[in-house]
Structure formats: structure tokens, C-alpha cells
Amino acid sequence: MVDKLKIESISPSGKVSTTFNTTLNPNSIKHDLGIGYTNDPLLHPQAQGDIAPKVDFQGYQSEKLDFDIMIDATGVVEQKKAKSVQDQLALLKKATYAYNGKQHEPNPVIITWGKTLSFRGRLTSMGISYVLFDTNGVPLRATVSLKFTKFLTEKEKQAIAKKSSPDLTHIVEFKMGDTLPQLCQEIYNDSSYYMDVARANQLVSVRQIAPGTKLYFPPLV
């Protein structure tokens, strides 16, 4: 039996609320990964003769998953129960695109295919191309281009990023209500480093930091 690609909508309780099974598997899948770096000349002035500027690790960029699927209602593709193109699209939209009123956003999904693919993400784009119609203009076949971005819970993000580690470089955006000692406590587990951070960022005052300011927290040595 051929494994079919499956898209499952995950409710806030963690249970599967809607499942969409493809009738035809995609011919290819594109999986993009990326890493972000900062290149701030104020933090790392480039000396004359340097071959390349110093860059600091900023974080992992969201993984992306792109693929196309074909939805068929010609009868050529065997299905347990024949469904129109519109019915199949309605189920796909329910699984990936429908708005969850309680959460005020669409549900995340889990995309699986055999033992090779398991991706938890959110739909970012759906493009539908109707490629075949009957004599009455009813669509019999459509190609759907789907794009997803990686979705992680807050606990998963913290486990992967280990943002509390004092051995890593941190770039933090200062927000209203933040204080430098408080941020040092969160990152270094020691608020007394706030003057060192102020010097590293060439701050004139530790009490008058504008919200939105990007602060550099160097690793402890």
C-alpha cells in the first residue's frame, strides 16, 4: 500500500481536529533552513586590513516547507469515496486555512509522509490553479501550491535556543518596562553585569534606554 502525504490540523488541546489525505503525492518537496547573523559596525568596528567583518550568531530562521499537490475528480484516480474538487479543497482549507475563533488564528498543522517527513508548521500561502473542467465549467482537476513555515511551542523554542545560557551571544530588543539589570538577570543569572553590558553597548545612561533599542549581551568569559 502506498503511503499518502497527510496534513493534520492540531487543536489547542493538542488533538487532531481535521485530517486531509492527498490522493496523489507531490513529485517534489522543498525544505529550506536558514541561520541569521548580525553585522553591526558599532559593536565590531572593522580595522583597516581586516579581510571580513565579524558577525554574531542571531538565531535560527524559521524552516520552510513548499510543495504542490494535485486534486483530481475525473475518476481516473482511485478514491474510497468520490469527492468533487471543491469538496476536497474545502477539506484542505479547513485543515490549513480556517480561522480558529477561540485562538484568534488558524491552527498549526502536522504534515507527515511515511517515515521521511514530519513537519509541524502553519500555512503561509495557498495557490490554486484549476487545470481541467467539464463542459459545464465544473473543475475536475486542480493543482495546489502550498507553503508552510515551522511552528514551535514556547517550550520547544526555549529548549532549542537555550536562551538562558550565559555562554552565548545575545541580541535583545529593549521593550517598555525592561531594565538593564533585569535583562542581565534573565541572561546571565546575575544582575550585576549591567554596567559591563552598558559599556559594551556604549550607553550614555542605563536608565534612559529607548524601547526598540537592540542591545548586545556578550558571552561570559
N, C-alpha and C positions, 0 to 999 in steps of 0.2 A: 504494500500500500504506500502511495506517495504522500510524504508529509506536506502539508499545506501551511503557508505563512498565515499566522493568526495575529489579530490585533484585539487586545482586551482592554476595555475601559475599567479603570480602578476607582471605586468609590472612596469617599473619605474614610470609611471604616476599614479599607484595605481589601474589600471583597470585589470580585469581578461583577460589574453591573451589565455590561453589554459585550458580546463577542462577535467579531467579524472574521470569517474564514474566507480566504481567497479561493476562487475556483481555478485560477491559473496563477502559478507562482511567477514572481518577477524574473526577468532574464538577468538582471544585474542589480547590485545594491552598492551604493556609495556611502562609506563611513568615514567622516572627517574628524580628526583630532587636532588640537592646537594648544600651544603654550604661549602665554603673554609675558612680555618683558617690558620694563621701563628704561628709558634712556634720558635721564634728567641731568642736564649740564650743570645745574645748581648743586646737585648732590655729588656729582662726579665730574668736576672740571677736567677737560681733556688737555693734557700737557702737550706742548709742541713736540712733535716727533712720535707721538703715540700712534700705533698702527690702527687701532679701533677703539671706539668709546666703550666704557664699562656699562654693562646693562645688569639690571637686577631682576630676579625672578618675581613676577607679579601674581601669577596663578595660572591654573589650567582653564582654558576656554571650554565652553560647552561643546560636547560632542554633537555631531550632526549625522543624521541618517536620511538618505534620499533614495527613493526607488519608485518605479512605475508598476502599476498593476492593470490588467485588462479585465473589464467586466463584460460578460457575454450573456446574451439572452436569445441566441439564434437556435439553440437546441443542439448545436454541434458539441458543446462542452457538456459532459455528463454532470448532472446535479441531482442530489437526493430529492429536492423539490424545486421545480422550475420557478424562477423568480424573474420579474422584469428588471431591466436596467435601473429604472427609477427606484424600485423596491430595494435593490442591492445597494444603490447609492444612499438611500435613506438610512439603511442599517450602518453603512460605513460612517456617515455623518454623525449618527447617534453615538457611535463608539469613539469618535475622534474630535468632533467639532461642536457637539451640543453643549449649550451653556448650563452649568450646574448652579441653580438659583441659590442654594444653601451656601455654596463655596464662593459664589460670585466669579466663577471662572470655569472653563472646561476641565473635565477630569484628565489626569495623566493616563497614559496607556502603557501596556507592556506588549512589545512586538516579539514574537518568537517564531522560529522556523527550524524544526528538527533540533539537532544538538549544536548547531553552528551559530545561531543568532538568538540573543536575548537582550533586548534594549528597552529601557524604561525612559519614556520621554513624553513630550507634548507636541501636538501638531502645530506647525508654524505656517504651512502652506498646503493647499489642495487645488490642483488644476485639473479640470475635467474636459476632455476632448471627445465629443461624440463622433464616431467614425463610420457608423453604419445605421441606416434607417429602413423601416419597411415602407410600403407605398403610401401609408397614411402619415408618415413623418414621425412615427414612434421609434425612438432609439433602440437598436438591437445590440449595439456594442459601443463601449466607451473605454478610453484609456485615461487612467487617473494618475497624476504625478503627485506624490506625497513627500513632504519634508517634515522631519521631526527634529527637535532639539532635546538634549539629555535633561532629564528631571531627576533631582535628588532631594530627599527629605533633609531637614536641617541637621539631623543626627548623622546622616550619611555624609553630608558636606563636611562636618566637623571631623569626622573620622578620617576622611581622605586628606583634607587640607592640614589637619593638626595645627590649627591657627594659634593655639596657646603655646606652641613650642618657642622658647626663647632663643633657640639656636638658628632660627630662620629670619631672613629679612622680611619686614612687613611694610607695606604701604597702606596707610589708613586714611580715609576721608573723615575729617573732623566734622562732627554734627552738633547741632544746637543742644546744649545741655552737657556736652562732653567736657572733661577736664583732662589736662595732660597727665597728672598723677593717676587718675582713674584708668586711662588707657595703658599707662605703664604697668599698673597692677594687673590688668587683663592679659597683657602680652608677656611681661617678664615675671609676673607674680611678685612684684616689688615696685611700689610707687616711687621709691627714692631715686629712680633713674630719670625722673622727668627733666632735670637740668641737663643731663647728658643728651637727651633727645632734643631739647631746646637748642643746644649748641650745634647738634648735627643738622638741624633744620634752619640755623641762623635766625632764630626767632628773636624779635625785639622784646616781646613780652609773652609770658606764659599764660597771662590772664586775659589777653585780648587776641584770641585766635579766631579768625573769621570762619564761620561754618562753610564747608566745602573745600577748605584747605587740605591739600594732600600732605600728610606727614610721613616722614621716613623714620622707621624704627630699626636701627641696625642690630645685627645679631650680637649676643653677648659673647665676649671672648675671654 
